[in-house]
Amino acid sequence: MSADPFVETTQSASAAQPTSSYLTVSDVAEYLNVSRMTVYRLVHSGEMPAARFGKSFRIEEADMEAYRQRAAVVIHPES
């Protein structure tokens, strides 16, 4: 019996996808409830890692979440 010529053994579509997702500066600003300029300042200061794509920046979702956890302020109720 011959093999089906239309069946190929390739990686699944999900395996070809990158494992991390990138967010725009606007997406990060909206999520963190800050201005886009604040996100640009964080990127330029190195506090939030970003990749440059052409003239725009993209921030990995994991990097944004790591920054959010580092920047969180814990308020202790007075006893």
VMD Tcl script that draws the C-alpha trace (Angstrom):
set ca {
  {0.00 0.00 0.00}
  {1.48 3.36 -0.98}
  {1.69 6.36 1.33}
  {-0.84 9.12 0.87}
  {0.92 11.94 -1.06}
  {-1.23 14.58 0.68}
  {-0.21 13.62 4.20}
  {3.02 15.17 5.36}
  {4.82 14.66 8.61}
  {5.45 18.21 9.78}
  {5.29 20.02 13.07}
  {1.85 20.98 14.24}
  {0.76 24.57 13.73}
  {0.98 25.25 17.46}
  {4.57 24.00 17.59}
  {5.53 26.55 14.96}
  {4.14 29.38 17.10}
  {6.54 31.33 19.30}
  {6.24 30.42 22.98}
  {5.91 34.02 24.15}
  {3.62 36.77 23.04}
  {4.68 40.33 22.41}
  {2.62 43.35 23.36}
  {2.64 46.86 21.94}
  {3.51 49.87 24.06}
  {-0.18 50.84 23.98}
  {-1.22 47.38 25.21}
  {1.23 47.55 28.11}
  {0.16 51.10 29.01}
  {-3.48 50.06 29.07}
  {-2.79 46.96 31.16}
  {-0.65 48.85 33.70}
  {-3.00 51.85 33.66}
  {-0.20 54.28 32.81}
  {0.51 56.51 29.83}
  {2.37 55.33 26.74}
  {5.12 57.84 27.59}
  {5.62 56.10 30.95}
  {6.10 52.77 29.16}
  {8.61 54.40 26.77}
  {10.50 55.78 29.78}
  {10.60 52.33 31.39}
  {11.90 50.82 28.15}
  {14.55 53.49 27.60}
  {15.73 53.32 31.23}
  {16.08 49.53 30.99}
  {13.51 48.83 33.70}
  {11.32 47.00 31.18}
  {13.05 44.92 28.50}
  {11.74 45.41 24.98}
  {12.55 44.33 21.45}
  {12.67 46.83 18.64}
  {10.72 45.99 15.48}
  {11.39 48.67 12.91}
  {10.48 51.93 14.60}
  {8.30 50.39 17.31}
  {8.92 48.46 20.50}
  {7.37 45.17 21.59}
  {7.40 43.93 25.16}
  {7.16 40.26 26.07}
  {4.14 39.52 28.21}
  {6.37 37.78 30.79}
  {8.62 40.88 31.05}
  {5.60 43.11 31.61}
  {4.29 40.79 34.30}
  {7.71 40.64 35.98}
  {7.86 44.45 36.04}
  {4.33 44.64 37.43}
  {5.25 42.32 40.29}
  {8.49 44.21 41.04}
  {6.69 47.55 41.03}
  {3.75 46.44 43.17}
  {3.26 48.41 46.35}
  {2.07 46.50 49.38}
  {-0.05 48.49 51.76}
  {-0.07 47.24 55.33}
  {-3.14 48.15 57.33}
  {-2.42 50.01 60.55}
  {-2.83 47.92 63.68}
}
mol new
graphics top color blue
foreach p $ca { graphics top sphere $p radius 0.5 }
foreach p [lrange $ca 0 end-1] q [lrange $ca 1 end] { graphics top cylinder $p $q radius 0.2 }
display resetview
